[in-house]
Amino acid sequence: MLYRGVAARRPLCCGTAAALAILAAFAALPAAAQPRQWSLRECCDYAVTHNISIRQQELRRRQQEVQLSTARNSRLPNLSGSVGQNFSFGRGLTADNTYTNTNTSSTSFSLGTTIPLFTGFQIPNQIRLSQLNLEAATQDLEKAKNDIRMQVAQAYVQILYSQEISAVAHRQISIDSLQVVRLQALVDNGRASGAQLSQQQATLAQSRLTATQADNNLNLALLTMTQLLELPTADGFAVAPFLNEELRMKNEEFAAAVPSPAGSLCSGAAPDAEAVYAEALGLKPEIAAQQLRLRAADHSIRIAQAGYMPTLSLSGGLGSNYYTNSEISSDPFGRQLKNNFSQYIGLSLNIPIFNRFQTRNSVRSARLEQQNQQLTLDNTKKTLYKEIQQVCLNYGAAQAKFQSSSAAVRSSQDAFTLMQAKYENGKANITEFNEAKNNYLRAESDCAQARYELLYQHALLQFYRGQPF
């Protein structure tokens, strides 16, 4: 799934309160010092406008517009003109049926047109085929936009998660640093051993390493997003701390108990995949594109069948010529053009009799392509249903995971608070303290991952129902 990258890079610990503290600290800075925060909708809109793959798909759609214009214009008459100049030297036949050495020249002018009257319904079917291909290309463009929106949403959630993980990693450094200072004071007073201080210093060094890794993951997440947006650099780029407007929570709610950011999402049963699929069938552009191509395949068959039918065309034209001969005098250029001016009009009927089975094979090929397009449509529907099934299952699993991880955070927090009090009063050793601390931070990490997974799955589910991110 889209969230595997988050789970694969899960650090040792995470914390909601620390994330709020950092967000509050940034809020307290002057406005000029804060980078611009992009909302999810802004990221999606910018990516749709600037992403190269989207722009390429738009060019493909415009190519279909040109093909439609070509098909429509095939009904118009064509018009062509020609000018010819010929020179003849040496012995030639004269008007009195004798041969003599003469030099002659001739100049000809002609203008002609042909109008298709009947083409076996090939032209109207070609126009309709081009129209359907244009509509399918438009749906392909929308599908490409949806794909980039999903990628942006995934990158957006990854940034939010990485920010929280980074904040908690630095919070862990603060906790360990305070303990090092405390133990140093105890060592100076002879109430703790140097071994205990060294052990805590090693723990602090490990916390700093974890924070470095978390910061690097955040930088990679920001880089991924800026690459999707086609921005030149990730410097100064930041995202708003909420998934979307519908799921936006107040800062007070975010600062409260861990379940609050997605509390309303945890109520109710998992959605019915069949109902979501029924909605998606009429909304998703990939389904519409394949349905349009299936209809276009029927017109391709009719175009191939037009080869069995006769074609009728109307032609007409006009022309004139100018002729000179070295042995006789010739009329002036203008007079000859006037005297030799001619016009013609005619009908041409072409009846196919046998063309080496080319028409028959063209029809067979078109029918096979129609069958293949039907299979493509069926496979697209099947793929969509599988995706929706997976999203519905992931949504239900994310609900259960978030509820259980929230309970684990509360329990581990209480255990850590008690263990911290015992440790500071000398009733617990440093190993027990670190174990309780790591359990608490690990529970917070699991809860943060579950929360953002639930938010993302909820947004993805709404996306399949036709609601934008």
HELIX and SHEET records of a PDB file:
HELIX    1   1 ARG A    4  ALA A    8  1                                   5    
HELIX    2   2 THR A   16  ALA A   28  1                                  13    
HELIX    3   3 ALA A   31  ALA A   33  5                                   3    
HELIX    4   4 LEU A   40  HIS A   50  1                                  11    
HELIX    5   5 ILE A   52  ASN A   73  1                                  22    
HELIX    6   6 GLN A  122  ASP A  188  1                                  67    
HELIX    7   7 GLY A  194  LEU A  228  1                                  35    
HELIX    8   8 ASN A  251  ALA A  255  1                                   5    
HELIX    9   9 SER A  260  CYS A  266  5                                   7    
HELIX   10  10 ALA A  273  LEU A  281  1                                   9    
HELIX   11  11 PRO A  285  GLN A  305  1                                  21    
HELIX   12  12 ALA A  306  TYR A  308  5                                   3    
HELIX   13  13 PHE A  333  ASN A  339  1                                   7    
HELIX   14  14 GLN A  358  GLU A  424  1                                  67    
HELIX   15  15 ILE A  430  TYR A  464  1                                  35    
SHEET    1   A 2 GLN A  37  TRP A  38  0                                        
SHEET    2   A 2 ALA A 238  VAL A 239  1                                        
SHEET    1   B 4 ASN A  78  SER A  88  0                                        
SHEET    2   B 4 THR A 104  PHE A 118 -1                                        
SHEET    3   B 4 THR A 311  ASN A 325 -1                                        
SHEET    4   B 4 SER A 342  ASN A 350 -1                                        
SHEET    1   C 2 ARG A  91  LEU A  93  0                                        
SHEET    2   C 2 TYR A  99  ASN A 101 -1                                        
END                                                                             
